[in-house]
Amino acid sequence: MGRADGTTTTTTAPAGPGSCRAMGPSLTVAPATRRSHPVDVPGTRRTGPFPSTRSPWETLLAAGSPFRAREGHSLIARGQPCPGVTALLRGHLRIYLQDLTGRELVLYRLGPRDICSLSLVSVLRDQPFPANVVAESDVEGAQIPRTRFLELLDRDRGLRHHVLAYTAERLAEALALVECSVFGDLQDRILHALVRRLDGQGEAAVLSVTHEELARETGSTRESISRTLKLMERRGCLRLGRGRIEILERGMLQRGASRNGPRNPGGENQTKG
């Protein structure tokens, strides 16, 4: 996305089945600036005293090159070189896999003050990025080049502890996704998809999402998604609208998403995709 010297770079990659454009022309990289944010990434303060007054989050921002991208633009495609560890300041990114038919599997989303765990993996292993990244809104963040990031890890104990804690948290989320995908029914997958989109919102919230988008995210079909959402609407946990889903009780969704194993064998909630 940007070079460590802070100069602007824009590249494009040909689109094709199972791939996405590496970067859009609207992606701009500003000269590196020092930023300060009083709110840390969750888990920052659990690792004990740090060798400096900076939090790990502030340390990463100070070492990175800022970037910006507009909604809908692809930041990186699977198999491309990883430009560094990505820390997101504003907006939302979707990290996903895509097969040759265009079907997607959403691995996770990044929100404000999140770190891309797959960029950590790529940097630490010095390997290409293993997924696709697209901006779901206008985004702003910072990227820390590999050499600089490894230097920070080597000398900053607080940052090392934070990176380990954050990676462990993301690994737990990935295991939950695998369990849901392999052992869960379609309703399980829909619940997990809705809960992921609700991050940072209140008890009642309106999600701008279509049935087609949920079908791509859950590896199902639009017709199956529509049938299952109608069942969930009758149970009172959500209300459907055109291109929107109103969550009436977030707690109900979260409790349903946290369940393990099949529910009510033979019942209506065993809808398959």
Accessible surface in RSA format (square Angstrom, percent):
REM  Atomic radii and reference values for relative SASA: ProtOr
REM  Chains: A
REM  Algorithm: Lee & Richards
REM  Probe-radius: 1.40
REM  Slices: 20
REM RES _ NUM      All-atoms   Total-Side   Main-Chain    Non-polar    All polar
REM                ABS   REL    ABS   REL    ABS   REL    ABS   REL    ABS   REL
RES MET A   1    24.70  12.8   6.59   4.4  18.11  43.1   6.65   5.7  18.05  23.9
RES GLY A   2    18.74  23.1   0.00   N/A  18.74  23.1   4.26  11.7  14.48  32.4
RES ARG A   3   125.69  52.8 120.13  61.2   5.56  13.2  63.85  87.3  61.84  37.5
RES ALA A   4    71.27  65.5  43.81  67.6  27.46  62.5  44.46  62.6  26.81  71.0
RES ASP A   5   101.72  71.3  60.38  60.1  41.34  97.7  49.73 117.0  51.99  51.9
RES GLY A   6     8.14  10.0   0.00   N/A   8.14  10.0   2.85   7.8   5.29  11.8
RES THR A   7    56.74  40.4  50.55  51.2   6.20  14.8  56.74  76.2   0.00   0.0
RES THR A   8    82.83  58.9  57.88  58.7  24.95  59.5  35.92  48.2  46.91  70.9
RES THR A   9    29.65  21.1  23.81  24.1   5.84  13.9  24.93  33.5   4.72   7.1
RES THR A  10    74.49  53.0  49.41  50.1  25.08  59.8  18.76  25.2  55.73  84.2
RES THR A  11    76.51  54.4  68.99  69.9   7.52  17.9  68.61  92.2   7.89  11.9
RES THR A  12    99.44  70.7  71.95  72.9  27.49  65.5  39.72  53.4  59.72  90.3
RES ALA A  13    24.14  22.2  19.41  30.0   4.72  10.7  21.61  30.4   2.52   6.7
RES PRO A  14   126.73  92.4 104.13  94.9  22.60  82.2 116.21  95.9  10.52  65.4
RES ALA A  15    83.50  76.8  51.43  79.4  32.07  73.0  51.75  72.9  31.75  84.1
RES GLY A  16    30.98  38.2   0.00   N/A  30.98  38.2  24.25  66.6   6.72  15.1
RES PRO A  17   111.78  81.5  88.29  80.5  23.49  85.4  99.79  82.4  11.99  74.5
RES GLY A  18    24.46  30.2   0.00   N/A  24.46  30.2   1.71   4.7  22.75  51.0
RES SER A  19    48.48  41.0  36.51  48.7  11.96  27.6  34.38  73.2  14.10  19.7
RES CYS A  20    19.22  14.5  13.84  15.4   5.38  12.7  17.33  43.9   1.89   2.0
RES ARG A  21    80.02  33.6  76.92  39.2   3.10   7.4  27.03  36.9  52.99  32.1
RES ALA A  22     6.51   6.0   6.51  10.0   0.00   0.0   6.51   9.2   0.00   0.0
RES MET A  23    11.95   6.2  11.95   7.9   0.00   0.0   1.26   1.1  10.69  14.2
RES GLY A  24     0.08   0.1   0.00   N/A   0.08   0.1   0.01   0.0   0.07   0.2
RES PRO A  25    96.90  70.6  79.20  72.2  17.69  64.3  80.81  66.7  16.09 100.0
RES SER A  26    32.79  27.7  15.19  20.3  17.60  40.5  24.76  52.7   8.03  11.3
RES LEU A  27     1.00   0.6   1.00   0.7   0.00   0.0   1.00   0.7   0.00   0.0
RES THR A  28    64.86  46.1  64.86  65.8   0.00   0.0  53.59  72.0  11.27  17.0
RES VAL A  29     5.20   3.4   0.50   0.5   4.70  11.3   0.65   0.6   4.55  12.3
RES ALA A  30    24.04  22.1  19.18  29.6   4.85  11.0  23.85  33.6   0.18   0.5
RES PRO A  31    98.06  71.5  97.62  89.0   0.44   1.6  98.00  80.9   0.06   0.3
RES ALA A  32    62.36  57.3  36.73  56.7  25.62  58.3  36.98  52.1  25.38  67.2
RES THR A  33    72.54  51.6  61.95  62.8  10.59  25.2  67.22  90.3   5.32   8.0
RES ARG A  34   171.26  71.9 137.84  70.3  33.42  79.6  62.22  85.0 109.04  66.1
RES ARG A  35    49.78  20.9  39.99  20.4   9.79  23.3  15.42  21.1  34.36  20.8
RES SER A  36    91.01  76.9  65.78  87.8  25.22  58.1  41.33  88.0  49.68  69.6
RES HIS A  37    22.65  12.4  22.58  15.7   0.07   0.2  14.89  15.3   7.76   9.0
RES PRO A  38   118.33  86.2  88.89  81.0  29.44 107.0  96.83  79.9  21.50 133.6
RES VAL A  39    87.71  57.7  84.13  76.2   3.58   8.6  87.71  76.2   0.00   0.0
RES ASP A  40    23.21  16.3   9.83   9.8  13.38  31.6   5.40  12.7  17.81  17.8
RES VAL A  41     1.52   1.0   0.00   0.0   1.52   3.7   0.00   0.0   1.52   4.1
RES PRO A  42    88.50  64.5  76.26  69.5  12.24  44.5  87.78  72.5   0.72   4.5
RES GLY A  43    13.87  17.1   0.00   N/A  13.87  17.1   1.21   3.3  12.66  28.4
RES THR A  44     1.43   1.0   0.60   0.6   0.83   2.0   0.60   0.8   0.83   1.2
RES ARG A  45   158.44  66.5 132.17  67.4  26.27  62.5  69.18  94.5  89.26  54.1
RES ARG A  46   167.79  70.5 132.18  67.4  35.61  84.8  77.56 106.0  90.24  54.7
RES THR A  47    22.06  15.7   7.44   7.5  14.62  34.8  15.72  21.1   6.34   9.6
RES GLY A  48    37.93  46.8   0.00   N/A  37.93  46.8  30.32  83.2   7.60  17.0
RES PRO A  49   106.28  77.5  93.73  85.4  12.55  45.6 105.41  87.0   0.87   5.4
RES PHE A  50    36.67  18.3  11.59   7.2  25.08  65.3  12.87   7.8  23.80  68.1
RES PRO A  51    89.53  65.3  44.48  40.5  45.05 163.8  59.05  48.8  30.48 189.5
RES SER A  52    60.10  50.8  42.53  56.8  17.57  40.5  47.49 101.1  12.61  17.7
RES THR A  53   144.74 102.9 112.54 114.1  32.20  76.7  91.51 122.9  53.23  80.5
RES ARG A  54    91.94  38.6  88.07  44.9   3.87   9.2  25.82  35.3  66.12  40.1
RES SER A  55     0.67   0.6   0.52   0.7   0.15   0.4   0.55   1.2   0.12   0.2
RES PRO A  56     2.81   2.0   1.50   1.4   1.30   4.7   2.50   2.1   0.30   1.9
RES TRP A  57     0.00   0.0   0.00   0.0   0.00   0.0   0.00   0.0   0.00   0.0
RES GLU A  58    31.75  18.2  31.32  23.7   0.43   1.0   6.50  12.6  25.25  20.6
RES THR A  59    10.39   7.4   9.54   9.7   0.85   2.0   7.87  10.6   2.52   3.8
RES LEU A  60     0.52   0.3   0.52   0.4   0.00   0.0   0.52   0.4   0.00   0.0
RES LEU A  61     1.99   1.1   0.00   0.0   1.99   5.0   0.00   0.0   1.99   5.4
RES ALA A  62    28.68  26.4   4.12   6.4  24.55  55.9   4.28   6.0  24.39  64.6
RES ALA A  63    18.61  17.1   0.63   1.0  17.97  40.9   6.23   8.8  12.37  32.8
RES GLY A  64     2.80   3.4   0.00   N/A   2.80   3.4   0.34   0.9   2.45   5.5
RES SER A  65     8.10   6.8   6.70   8.9   1.40   3.2   3.20   6.8   4.90   6.9
RES PRO A  66     2.31   1.7   2.31   2.1   0.00   0.0   2.31   1.9   0.00   0.0
RES PHE A  67     1.41   0.7   1.41   0.9   0.00   0.0   1.41   0.9   0.00   0.0
RES ARG A  68    97.33  40.9  97.33  49.6   0.00   0.0  39.88  54.5  57.45  34.8
RES ALA A  69     4.76   4.4   0.31   0.5   4.46  10.1   2.33   3.3   2.43   6.4
RES ARG A  70   144.15  60.5 144.15  73.5   0.00   0.0  36.05  49.3 108.10  65.5
RES GLU A  71   117.09  67.2  99.31  75.1  17.77  42.3  21.79  42.1  95.30  77.8
RES GLY A  72    52.08  64.2   0.00   N/A  52.08  64.2  30.33  83.2  21.75  48.7
RES HIS A  73    33.44  18.3  33.42  23.2   0.02   0.1  16.30  16.8  17.14  19.9
RES SER A  74     7.68   6.5   6.34   8.5   1.35   3.1   6.34  13.5   1.35   1.9
RES LEU A  75     4.58   2.5   0.73   0.5   3.85   9.7   0.73   0.5   3.85  10.4
RES ILE A  76    10.65   6.1  10.64   7.9   0.01   0.0  10.65   7.7   0.00   0.0
RES ALA A  77     8.99   8.3   8.99  13.9   0.00   0.0   8.99  12.7   0.00   0.0
RES ARG A  78   143.85  60.4 122.11  62.2  21.74  51.8  31.61  43.2 112.25  68.0
RES GLY A  79    47.40  58.5   0.00   N/A  47.40  58.5  27.31  74.9  20.09  45.0
RES GLN A  80    47.06  26.3  45.24  33.1   1.82   4.3  23.04  49.0  24.02  18.2
RES PRO A  81   114.26  83.3 103.09  94.0  11.17  40.6 106.78  88.2   7.49  46.5
RES CYS A  82    29.33  22.2   4.36   4.9  24.98  58.7   3.19   8.1  26.14  28.2
RES PRO A  83    43.59  31.8  17.68  16.1  25.91  94.2  31.30  25.8  12.29  76.4
RES GLY A  84     0.79   1.0   0.00   N/A   0.79   1.0   0.53   1.5   0.26   0.6
RES VAL A  85     0.00   0.0   0.00   0.0   0.00   0.0   0.00   0.0   0.00   0.0
RES THR A  86     9.65   6.9   9.65   9.8   0.00   0.0   3.64   4.9   6.01   9.1
RES ALA A  87     0.00   0.0   0.00   0.0   0.00   0.0   0.00   0.0   0.00   0.0
RES LEU A  88     0.00   0.0   0.00   0.0   0.00   0.0   0.00   0.0   0.00   0.0
RES LEU A  89     7.05   3.9   1.18   0.8   5.88  14.8   1.18   0.8   5.88  15.8
RES ARG A  90   121.34  50.9 120.91  61.6   0.42   1.0  54.33  74.3  67.00  40.6
RES GLY A  91    14.64  18.1   0.00   N/A  14.64  18.1   7.93  21.8   6.71  15.0
RES HIS A  92    78.10  42.7  78.10  54.3   0.00   0.0  54.88  56.6  23.22  27.0
RES LEU A  93     1.92   1.1   1.92   1.4   0.00   0.0   1.92   1.4   0.00   0.0
RES ARG A  94    40.85  17.2  40.85  20.8   0.00   0.0   4.49   6.1  36.37  22.0
RES ILE A  95     0.05   0.0   0.05   0.0   0.00   0.0   0.05   0.0   0.00   0.0
RES TYR A  96    10.17   4.7  10.17   5.8   0.00   0.0   0.00   0.0  10.16  12.5
RES LEU A  97    48.00  26.7  47.46  34.0   0.54   1.4  47.68  33.5   0.32   0.9
RES GLN A  98    41.06  23.0  26.65  19.5  14.41  34.3   2.32   4.9  38.74  29.4
RES ASP A  99    56.74  39.7  45.33  45.1  11.40  27.0  43.17 101.6  13.56  13.5
RES LEU A 100   142.94  79.6 129.86  92.9  13.08  32.9 129.97  91.3  12.97  34.9
RES THR A 101   123.44  87.8  83.52  84.7  39.92  95.1  85.20 114.4  38.24  57.8
RES GLY A 102    26.86  33.1   0.00   N/A  26.86  33.1  20.39  56.0   6.47  14.5
RES ARG A 103   139.22  58.5 129.32  65.9   9.90  23.6  35.53  48.6 103.69  62.8
RES GLU A 104    18.14  10.4  14.59  11.0   3.55   8.4   1.06   2.1  17.08  13.9
RES LEU A 105    72.30  40.3  71.55  51.2   0.75   1.9  71.55  50.3   0.75   2.0
RES VAL A 106     1.45   1.0   1.05   0.9   0.40   1.0   1.05   0.9   0.40   1.1
RES LEU A 107    43.25  24.1  34.26  24.5   8.99  22.6  34.26  24.1   8.99  24.2
RES TYR A 108    22.63  10.6  22.63  12.9   0.00   0.0  22.63  17.0   0.00   0.0
RES ARG A 109    28.60  12.0  17.26   8.8  11.33  27.0  16.25  22.2  12.35   7.5
RES LEU A 110     0.72   0.4   0.47   0.3   0.25   0.6   0.72   0.5   0.00   0.0
RES GLY A 111     6.16   7.6   0.00   N/A   6.16   7.6   3.80  10.4   2.36   5.3
RES PRO A 112    65.86  48.0  49.44  45.1  16.42  59.7  49.44  40.8  16.42 102.1
RES ARG A 113    62.53  26.3  62.45  31.8   0.08   0.2   8.99  12.3  53.54  32.4
RES ASP A 114    22.64  15.9  22.64  22.5   0.00   0.0   0.07   0.2  22.57  22.5
RES ILE A 115     0.66   0.4   0.66   0.5   0.00   0.0   0.66   0.5   0.00   0.0
RES CYS A 116     4.34   3.3   4.34   4.8   0.00   0.0   0.61   1.6   3.73   4.0
RES SER A 117    12.09  10.2  11.40  15.2   0.69   1.6   5.86  12.5   6.23   8.7
RES LEU A 118    32.88  18.3  32.88  23.5   0.00   0.0  32.88  23.1   0.00   0.0
RES SER A 119     1.82   1.5   1.82   2.4   0.00   0.0   1.82   3.9   0.00   0.0
RES LEU A 120     2.79   1.6   2.79   2.0   0.00   0.0   2.79   2.0   0.00   0.0
RES VAL A 121    55.46  36.5  53.78  48.7   1.68   4.0  55.46  48.2   0.00   0.0
RES SER A 122     3.44   2.9   0.74   1.0   2.70   6.2   1.24   2.6   2.20   3.1
RES VAL A 123     3.54   2.3   1.64   1.5   1.90   4.6   3.54   3.1   0.00   0.0
RES LEU A 124    87.17  48.5  63.29  45.3  23.88  60.0  63.36  44.5  23.81  64.1
RES ARG A 125   152.02  63.8 129.42  66.0  22.60  53.8  41.92  57.3 110.10  66.7
RES ASP A 126    98.13  68.7  76.62  76.3  21.51  50.9  12.05  28.3  86.09  85.9
RES GLN A 127    84.47  47.2  75.98  55.5   8.49  20.2  21.33  45.4  63.14  47.9
RES PRO A 128    76.96  56.1  68.71  62.6   8.25  30.0  69.64  57.5   7.31  45.5
RES PHE A 129     5.32   2.7   4.83   3.0   0.49   1.3   4.83   2.9   0.49   1.4
RES PRO A 130    51.56  37.6  43.21  39.4   8.35  30.3  49.08  40.5   2.48  15.4
RES ALA A 131     0.06   0.1   0.06   0.1   0.00   0.0   0.06   0.1   0.00   0.0
RES ASN A 132     2.40   1.7   2.40   2.3   0.00   0.0   0.00   0.0   2.40   2.3
RES VAL A 133     8.14   5.4   8.13   7.4   0.01   0.0   8.13   7.1   0.01   0.0
RES VAL A 134    17.23  11.3  17.23  15.6   0.00   0.0  17.23  15.0   0.00   0.0
RES ALA A 135     1.66   1.5   0.00   0.0   1.66   3.8   0.00   0.0   1.66   4.4
RES GLU A 136    47.40  27.2  27.13  20.5  20.27  48.3  20.98  40.6  26.41  21.6
RES SER A 137    34.62  29.3  34.45  46.0   0.17   0.4  34.06  72.5   0.56   0.8
RES ASP A 138    87.73  61.5  75.57  75.2  12.16  28.8  34.04  80.1  53.69  53.5
RES VAL A 139     6.14   4.0   0.00   0.0   6.14  14.8   1.79   1.6   4.34  11.8
RES GLU A 140    24.02  13.8  24.02  18.2   0.00   0.0   5.19  10.0  18.83  15.4
RES GLY A 141     0.00   0.0   0.00   N/A   0.00   0.0   0.00   0.0   0.00   0.0
RES ALA A 142     1.02   0.9   1.02   1.6   0.00   0.0   1.02   1.4   0.00   0.0
RES GLN A 143     7.44   4.2   6.59   4.8   0.85   2.0   5.13  10.9   2.31   1.7
RES ILE A 144     0.00   0.0   0.00   0.0   0.00   0.0   0.00   0.0   0.00   0.0
RES PRO A 145    30.59  22.3  29.91  27.3   0.68   2.5  30.50  25.2   0.09   0.5
RES ARG A 146    87.78  36.9  84.37  43.0   3.41   8.1  30.64  41.9  57.14  34.6
RES THR A 147    94.77  67.4  91.36  92.6   3.41   8.1  58.53  78.6  36.24  54.8
RES ARG A 148    80.17  33.7  78.50  40.0   1.67   4.0  28.03  38.3  52.14  31.6
RES PHE A 149     0.20   0.1   0.20   0.1   0.00   0.0   0.20   0.1   0.00   0.0
RES LEU A 150    58.78  32.7  53.89  38.6   4.88  12.3  54.29  38.1   4.49  12.1
RES GLU A 151    83.87  48.2  77.10  58.3   6.78  16.1  35.21  68.1  48.67  39.7
RES LEU A 152     2.34   1.3   2.34   1.7   0.00   0.0   2.34   1.6   0.00   0.0
RES LEU A 153    24.49  13.6  24.41  17.5   0.08   0.2  24.49  17.2   0.00   0.0
RES ASP A 154   120.79  84.6  98.20  97.7  22.58  53.4  23.51  55.3  97.28  97.0
RES ARG A 155   152.62  64.1 122.37  62.4  30.26  72.0  60.72  83.0  91.91  55.7
RES ASP A 156    16.15  11.3  15.92  15.8   0.23   0.5   2.91   6.9  13.23  13.2
RES ARG A 157   100.42  42.2  99.51  50.7   0.92   2.2  42.48  58.1  57.95  35.1
RES GLY A 158     0.85   1.0   0.00   N/A   0.85   1.0   0.85   2.3   0.00   0.0
RES LEU A 159     0.14   0.1   0.00   0.0   0.14   0.3   0.00   0.0   0.14   0.4
RES ARG A 160    87.41  36.7  85.84  43.8   1.57   3.7  36.27  49.6  51.14  31.0
RES HIS A 161    64.78  35.4  60.80  42.3   3.98  10.2  37.18  38.3  27.60  32.1
RES HIS A 162     0.46   0.2   0.46   0.3   0.00   0.0   0.18   0.2   0.27   0.3
RES VAL A 163     8.31   5.5   8.12   7.4   0.19   0.5   8.31   7.2   0.00   0.0
RES LEU A 164   123.02  68.5 118.64  84.9   4.39  11.0 118.97  83.5   4.06  10.9
RES ALA A 165    29.29  26.9  17.97  27.7  11.32  25.8  26.26  37.0   3.03   8.0
RES TYR A 166     9.69   4.5   8.13   4.6   1.56   4.1   9.09   6.8   0.60   0.7
RES THR A 167    51.30  36.5  50.97  51.7   0.33   0.8  47.88  64.3   3.42   5.2
RES ALA A 168    60.31  55.5  50.01  77.2  10.31  23.4  54.24  76.4   6.07  16.1
RES GLU A 169    71.00  40.8  63.22  47.8   7.78  18.5  34.72  67.2  36.28  29.6
RES ARG A 170    31.30  13.1  27.26  13.9   4.05   9.6  10.47  14.3  20.83  12.6
RES LEU A 171   108.45  60.4 103.69  74.2   4.76  12.0 107.91  75.8   0.53   1.4
RES ALA A 172    60.04  55.2  50.67  78.2   9.37  21.3  53.85  75.8   6.19  16.4
RES GLU A 173    80.35  46.1  70.57  53.4   9.78  23.3  44.16  85.4  36.19  29.5
RES ALA A 174    45.34  41.7  41.77  64.5   3.56   8.1  44.94  63.3   0.39   1.0
RES LEU A 175   112.62  62.7 108.21  77.4   4.42  11.1 108.52  76.2   4.10  11.0
RES ALA A 176    43.10  39.6  37.79  58.3   5.32  12.1  40.58  57.1   2.52   6.7
RES LEU A 177    23.39  13.0  21.76  15.6   1.63   4.1  22.87  16.1   0.51   1.4
RES VAL A 178    84.94  55.9  82.93  75.1   2.01   4.8  84.94  73.8   0.00   0.0
RES GLU A 179    71.56  41.1  69.53  52.6   2.03   4.8  22.04  42.6  49.52  40.4
RES CYS A 180     8.78   6.6   3.31   3.7   5.47  12.9   6.71  17.0   2.07   2.2
RES SER A 181    47.92  40.5  28.08  37.5  19.84  45.7  24.26  51.7  23.66  33.1
RES VAL A 182    98.56  64.9  68.79  62.3  29.76  71.7  73.55  63.9  25.01  67.8
RES PHE A 183   138.10  69.1 118.39  73.3  19.71  51.3 123.50  74.9  14.60  41.8
RES GLY A 184    11.48  14.2   0.00   N/A  11.48  14.2   4.89  13.4   6.59  14.8
RES ASP A 185     4.60   3.2   2.57   2.6   2.03   4.8   2.28   5.4   2.32   2.3
RES LEU A 186     0.00   0.0   0.00   0.0   0.00   0.0   0.00   0.0   0.00   0.0
RES GLN A 187    15.51   8.7  15.51  11.3   0.00   0.0   0.01   0.0  15.49  11.8
RES ASP A 188     9.38   6.6   9.38   9.3   0.00   0.0   4.43  10.4   4.95   4.9
RES ARG A 189    42.01  17.6  38.85  19.8   3.16   7.5  15.71  21.5  26.30  15.9
RES ILE A 190     0.00   0.0   0.00   0.0   0.00   0.0   0.00   0.0   0.00   0.0
RES LEU A 191     8.15   4.5   8.15   5.8   0.00   0.0   8.15   5.7   0.00   0.0
RES HIS A 192    36.39  19.9  35.49  24.7   0.90   2.3  26.35  27.2  10.05  11.7
RES ALA A 193     0.02   0.0   0.02   0.0   0.00   0.0   0.02   0.0   0.00   0.0
RES LEU A 194     0.00   0.0   0.00   0.0   0.00   0.0   0.00   0.0   0.00   0.0
RES VAL A 195    35.00  23.0  32.64  29.6   2.36   5.7  32.64  28.4   2.36   6.4
RES ARG A 196    61.27  25.7  46.70  23.8  14.57  34.7  44.25  60.5  17.02  10.3
RES ARG A 197    53.08  22.3  37.28  19.0  15.80  37.6  10.19  13.9  42.89  26.0
RES LEU A 198     0.14   0.1   0.14   0.1   0.00   0.0   0.14   0.1   0.00   0.0
RES ASP A 199   102.62  71.9  90.22  89.8  12.40  29.3  23.00  54.1  79.61  79.4
RES GLY A 200    77.71  95.8   0.00   N/A  77.71  95.8  39.86 109.4  37.85  84.8
RES GLN A 201    76.06  42.5  58.48  42.7  17.57  41.8  29.18  62.1  46.88  35.6
RES GLY A 202    46.71  57.6   0.00   N/A  46.71  57.6  36.24  99.5  10.47  23.4
RES GLU A 203   102.67  58.9  91.40  69.1  11.27  26.8  56.62 109.5  46.05  37.6
RES ALA A 204    70.81  65.1  47.73  73.7  23.08  52.5  48.02  67.6  22.79  60.4
RES ALA A 205    11.01  10.1   1.86   2.9   9.15  20.8  10.40  14.6   0.61   1.6
RES VAL A 206    72.02  47.4  50.67  45.9  21.35  51.4  50.67  44.0  21.35  57.9
RES LEU A 207     8.86   4.9   7.43   5.3   1.43   3.6   8.86   6.2   0.00   0.0
RES SER A 208   100.32  84.8  75.02 100.1  25.31  58.3  40.24  85.7  60.09  84.2
RES VAL A 209     1.46   1.0   0.03   0.0   1.43   3.4   0.61   0.5   0.85   2.3
RES THR A 210    56.35  40.1  54.88  55.6   1.47   3.5  53.63  72.0   2.72   4.1
RES HIS A 211    43.88  24.0  41.20  28.6   2.68   6.8  31.49  32.4  12.40  14.4
RES GLU A 212    82.99  47.6  82.29  62.3   0.70   1.7  36.82  71.2  46.17  37.7
RES GLU A 213    58.53  33.6  55.90  42.3   2.63   6.3  10.31  19.9  48.22  39.4
RES LEU A 214     0.00   0.0   0.00   0.0   0.00   0.0   0.00   0.0   0.00   0.0
RES ALA A 215     3.85   3.5   3.31   5.1   0.54   1.2   3.51   4.9   0.34   0.9
RES ARG A 216    88.84  37.3  86.30  44.0   2.54   6.0  33.32  45.5  55.53  33.7
RES GLU A 217     7.87   4.5   3.01   2.3   4.86  11.6   2.45   4.7   5.42   4.4
RES THR A 218    11.61   8.3   1.30   1.3  10.31  24.6   6.06   8.1   5.54   8.4
RES GLY A 219    27.47  33.9   0.00   N/A  27.47  33.9  12.60  34.6  14.87  33.3
RES SER A 220    17.33  14.6   0.00   0.0  17.33  39.9   1.44   3.1  15.88  22.3
RES THR A 221    68.64  48.8  64.21  65.1   4.43  10.6  64.45  86.6   4.19   6.3
RES ARG A 222   116.98  49.1 113.15  57.7   3.83   9.1  23.33  31.9  93.65  56.8
RES GLU A 223    93.03  53.4  89.30  67.6   3.73   8.9  52.24 101.0  40.79  33.3
RES SER A 224     8.09   6.8   8.09  10.8   0.00   0.0   0.00   0.0   8.09  11.3
RES ILE A 225     0.00   0.0   0.00   0.0   0.00   0.0   0.00   0.0   0.00   0.0
RES SER A 226    28.35  24.0  28.16  37.6   0.19   0.4  25.38  54.0   2.97   4.2
RES ARG A 227   136.95  57.5 130.45  66.5   6.50  15.5  71.68  98.0  65.26  39.6
RES THR A 228     0.68   0.5   0.68   0.7   0.00   0.0   0.68   0.9   0.00   0.0
RES LEU A 229     0.00   0.0   0.00   0.0   0.00   0.0   0.00   0.0   0.00   0.0
RES LYS A 230   110.19  53.8 110.07  67.5   0.12   0.3  65.62  59.1  44.57  47.5
RES LEU A 231    24.53  13.7  23.82  17.0   0.71   1.8  24.01  16.9   0.52   1.4
RES MET A 232     2.90   1.5   2.80   1.9   0.10   0.2   2.90   2.5   0.00   0.0
RES GLU A 233    49.39  28.4  40.63  30.7   8.76  20.9  16.96  32.8  32.43  26.5
RES ARG A 234   170.99  71.8 132.61  67.6  38.38  91.4  73.97 101.1  97.03  58.8
RES ARG A 235    96.69  40.6  69.94  35.7  26.74  63.7  57.66  78.8  39.03  23.7
RES GLY A 236    35.82  44.2   0.00   N/A  35.82  44.2  25.01  68.6  10.81  24.2
RES CYS A 237     7.29   5.5   7.29   8.1   0.00   0.0   0.00   0.0   7.29   7.9
RES LEU A 238     1.43   0.8   0.00   0.0   1.43   3.6   0.00   0.0   1.43   3.9
RES ARG A 239   115.84  48.6 115.84  59.1   0.00   0.0  39.28  53.7  76.56  46.4
RES LEU A 240    29.83  16.6  10.43   7.5  19.40  48.8  10.48   7.4  19.35  52.1
RES GLY A 241    27.88  34.4   0.00   N/A  27.88  34.4  19.60  53.8   8.27  18.5
RES ARG A 242   237.93  99.9 205.20 104.6  32.73  77.9  85.82 117.3 152.11  92.2
RES GLY A 243    35.73  44.1   0.00   N/A  35.73  44.1  16.22  44.5  19.51  43.7
RES ARG A 244    90.58  38.0  89.18  45.5   1.40   3.3  34.22  46.8  56.36  34.2
RES ILE A 245     0.56   0.3   0.56   0.4   0.00   0.0   0.56   0.4   0.00   0.0
RES GLU A 246    37.71  21.6  37.71  28.5   0.00   0.0   1.68   3.3  36.02  29.4
RES ILE A 247     0.09   0.0   0.09   0.1   0.00   0.0   0.09   0.1   0.00   0.0
RES LEU A 248    63.36  35.3  44.01  31.5  19.35  48.7  45.00  31.6  18.37  49.4
RES GLU A 249    59.87  34.4  59.85  45.3   0.02   0.0  18.06  34.9  41.81  34.1
RES ARG A 250    34.34  14.4  34.34  17.5   0.00   0.0   9.08  12.4  25.26  15.3
RES GLY A 251    17.14  21.1   0.00   N/A  17.14  21.1  16.89  46.4   0.25   0.6
RES MET A 252    66.50  34.4  62.49  41.4   4.00   9.5  54.97  46.7  11.52  15.3
RES LEU A 253     0.51   0.3   0.28   0.2   0.23   0.6   0.51   0.4   0.00   0.0
RES GLN A 254    73.99  41.4  68.88  50.3   5.11  12.2  20.98  44.7  53.01  40.2
RES ARG A 255   137.50  57.7 133.36  68.0   4.14   9.9  71.31  97.5  66.19  40.1
RES GLY A 256     6.99   8.6   0.00   N/A   6.99   8.6   6.45  17.7   0.54   1.2
RES ALA A 257     9.44   8.7   6.54  10.1   2.90   6.6   6.85   9.7   2.58   6.8
RES SER A 258    81.71  69.0  55.03  73.4  26.68  61.5  49.59 105.6  32.12  45.0
RES ARG A 259   135.49  56.9 117.63  60.0  17.86  42.5  37.49  51.2  98.00  59.4
RES ASN A 260   112.48  77.6  83.95  81.1  28.52  68.7  24.64  59.3  87.84  84.9
RES GLY A 261    30.74  37.9   0.00   N/A  30.74  37.9  19.83  54.4  10.92  24.5
RES PRO A 262    99.03  72.2  76.02  69.3  23.01  83.6  79.72  65.8  19.31 120.0
RES ARG A 263    20.84   8.8  16.07   8.2   4.77  11.4  19.50  26.7   1.34   0.8
RES ASN A 264   104.76  72.2  91.88  88.8  12.88  31.0  20.49  49.3  84.27  81.5
RES PRO A 265   121.35  88.4  93.23  85.0  28.12 102.2  96.32  79.5  25.03 155.5
RES GLY A 266    82.13 101.3   0.00   N/A  82.13 101.3  41.70 114.4  40.42  90.5
RES GLY A 267    32.43  40.0   0.00   N/A  32.43  40.0  24.80  68.1   7.63  17.1
RES GLU A 268    98.57  56.6  76.73  58.0  21.85  52.0  43.95  85.0  54.62  44.6
RES ASN A 269     8.19   5.7   7.92   7.7   0.28   0.7   1.26   3.0   6.93   6.7
RES GLN A 270    37.76  21.1  28.95  21.2   8.81  21.0  18.75  39.9  19.01  14.4
RES THR A 271    26.45  18.8  16.55  16.8   9.90  23.6  18.80  25.2   7.66  11.6
RES LYS A 272   135.49  66.1 122.02  74.9  13.48  32.1  91.19  82.1  44.30  47.2
RES GLY A 273    49.66  61.2   0.00   N/A  49.66  61.2  20.87  57.3  28.80  64.5
END  Absolute sums over single chains surface
CHAIN  1 A    13348.9      10600.3       2748.6       7574.9       5774.0
END  Absolute sums over all chains
TOTAL         13348.9      10600.3       2748.6       7574.9       5774.0
